[in-house]
């Protein structure tokens, strides 16, 4: 029987460990951090993380200035990438709709 908390919710992890043992529920590190981001988004995460650390810990201009420049550059890069991808997607989508309508009219 699965364990429940005070609100009556089932604790699946406790039930799994109790039935199958601790060894069978271990997960490798690679499975935990399998995030599908492209290089622009990874750069943006790192840049904003550096900017946040610099602001939070008052690390001074030698850390904050490069973090700000990197954040602006990565934000600009992501905006450009999303803009070009959206234009490309819309052109292909509109072309496929026009082709579909042309085929429908020919019938």
C-alpha positions as CSV (number, residue, x, y, z in Angstrom):
1,X,0.0,0.0,0.0
2,X,1.5,3.4,-1.0
3,X,2.3,5.8,1.9
4,X,0.1,8.9,2.2
5,X,0.9,12.3,3.8
6,X,-1.4,14.4,6.0
7,X,-3.4,15.6,2.9
8,X,-4.0,12.1,1.7
9,X,-1.5,12.4,-1.3
10,X,0.3,9.2,-2.3
11,X,4.1,9.3,-1.9
12,X,5.2,7.3,-4.9
13,X,8.9,7.6,-4.1
14,X,8.5,6.1,-0.7
15,X,6.3,3.3,-2.1
16,X,8.9,2.6,-4.9
17,X,11.8,2.5,-2.5
18,X,9.9,0.3,-0.1
19,X,8.9,-2.2,-2.7
20,X,11.9,-2.2,-5.0
21,X,14.8,-1.1,-2.8
22,X,17.1,1.9,-2.9
23,X,19.5,0.5,-5.5
24,X,16.8,0.3,-8.2
25,X,15.8,4.0,-7.9
26,X,19.2,5.6,-8.3
27,X,19.4,7.9,-11.3
28,X,22.7,8.9,-13.1
29,X,23.8,12.5,-13.2
30,X,23.4,12.6,-17.0
31,X,19.7,11.7,-16.7
32,X,19.1,14.5,-14.2
33,X,20.6,17.3,-16.3
34,X,19.4,16.3,-19.8
35,X,18.1,19.7,-20.8
36,X,17.8,20.4,-24.5
37,X,18.9,24.0,-25.0
38,X,20.8,25.4,-27.9
39,X,24.1,27.2,-27.5
40,X,22.5,30.7,-27.4
41,X,20.2,29.7,-24.5
42,X,23.1,28.1,-22.6
43,X,25.1,31.3,-23.1
44,X,22.2,33.4,-21.9
45,X,21.7,31.3,-18.8
46,X,25.5,31.6,-18.0
47,X,25.5,35.3,-18.7
48,X,22.4,36.0,-16.5
49,X,23.9,33.8,-13.8
50,X,27.1,35.7,-13.9
51,X,25.2,39.0,-13.8
52,X,23.1,37.8,-10.9
53,X,26.2,36.7,-8.9
54,X,27.9,40.0,-9.6
55,X,25.0,42.1,-8.5
56,X,24.1,39.9,-5.5
57,X,27.7,39.7,-4.1
58,X,28.8,43.2,-5.2
59,X,31.8,41.8,-7.0
60,X,32.9,45.1,-8.5
61,X,33.4,46.4,-11.9
62,X,36.0,43.8,-13.0
63,X,33.3,41.2,-12.8
64,X,30.1,43.2,-13.4
65,X,31.3,45.0,-16.6
66,X,32.1,41.8,-18.5
67,X,28.9,40.1,-17.2
68,X,26.8,43.1,-18.4
69,X,28.4,43.1,-21.8
70,X,28.0,39.3,-22.1
71,X,24.3,39.5,-21.0
72,X,23.6,42.2,-23.6
73,X,25.3,40.3,-26.3
74,X,23.6,37.0,-25.5
75,X,20.2,38.7,-25.2
76,X,20.8,40.3,-28.6
77,X,21.9,37.0,-30.1
78,X,18.8,35.2,-28.8
79,X,16.5,37.9,-30.0
80,X,18.1,37.7,-33.5
81,X,17.9,33.9,-33.6
82,X,14.3,33.8,-32.6
83,X,13.4,36.6,-35.1
84,X,15.1,34.8,-38.0
85,X,13.7,31.5,-37.0
86,X,10.2,33.0,-36.8
87,X,10.5,34.6,-40.3
88,X,11.8,31.3,-41.7
89,X,8.9,29.4,-40.1
90,X,6.3,31.8,-41.3
91,X,7.6,31.8,-44.9
92,X,7.5,28.0,-45.0
93,X,4.1,27.9,-43.3
94,X,2.5,30.4,-45.6
95,X,4.0,28.7,-48.7
96,X,2.6,25.3,-47.6
97,X,-0.8,26.9,-47.0
98,X,-0.7,28.5,-50.5
99,X,0.3,25.2,-52.0
100,X,-2.5,23.4,-50.2
101,X,-5.1,25.9,-51.3
102,X,-3.8,25.8,-54.9
103,X,-4.2,22.0,-54.9
104,X,-7.7,22.3,-53.4
105,X,-8.7,24.7,-56.1
106,X,-7.4,22.4,-58.9
107,X,-9.7,19.5,-57.8
